[in-house]
């Protein structure tokens, strides 16, 4: 996968690092899921929701950048 630094590449890189960092935290929390109390499970669900939200935003940004790359080749 190639990231473009001109058209939103920094934003994509930011989302990728957030997803990786939060993914590590999520895996650690998932490992101890059976031992969590109710408040801990609510935090786990909030982290899961935020992780999924970041993934959706990343995919949206990748599609937007891909579409802009296709548009930039018109007329060459």
N, C-alpha and C positions, 0 to 999 in steps of 0.2 A: 504494500500500500504506500502510495506516494503522497506526502503532504505538501501543499503549496503554501509558501510563506507570504505570498503577495496578496491573494484574495481569501482572507479568512483563515489562513493556515495557522496563525498564532492562536486563534480562537479554538480551532480543532485540537491543537496540541494541548491547550489548557483543559479541554474536556477530556482528552485521553488520559492526562495525568490525574485528573480528579477521579475518573472512573477506576483507574488502576489503584490509586490510594484507597478509595472507598471500598473497592473490591477486596483488598487485603483485610480491611477492618471487618467487612461483611463475612468473609470466610472464617475469621477468628470468632465472630459472634455466632455463626451457624454451628461451629464446632461445639459450643456450650449451650445450644438451644434448649436441650432437655433440662438443664439446671437453672434456667432463667425463671424469675418470678414475673408477675403481670407487668410491672413497670418496665422491666428489661425487655420483655417481648414487645411492648409498645415502641420502645426505642428501636428494636430490631426491625419492626415493620416500617417505622419512619425512615430508617436507613435504607431498607429495601426499596421503598417508594422513591426516595431521592436517587438511588442508583439507577432504577429503571427510567426515571425522568431524564437523567443525564445521558443515558444510552439513546433515548428517543431524540433528544436535542442534537446529539452527535450525528446520528443517522440523517436527521433533517439537514444539518449543516453540510454533511458530505454530499447529499443529493443536490443541495443548492450550489455548492462549488462545482460539482460535476456538470450541472446544467449551465453554469456561467462559463465553464471551460469549453463546452460545446458551442455556446453562442459566440465566444471570442474567435472561433475558427471560421466563422461565416465571412465570406468575401476575401479569403486569402487565395 
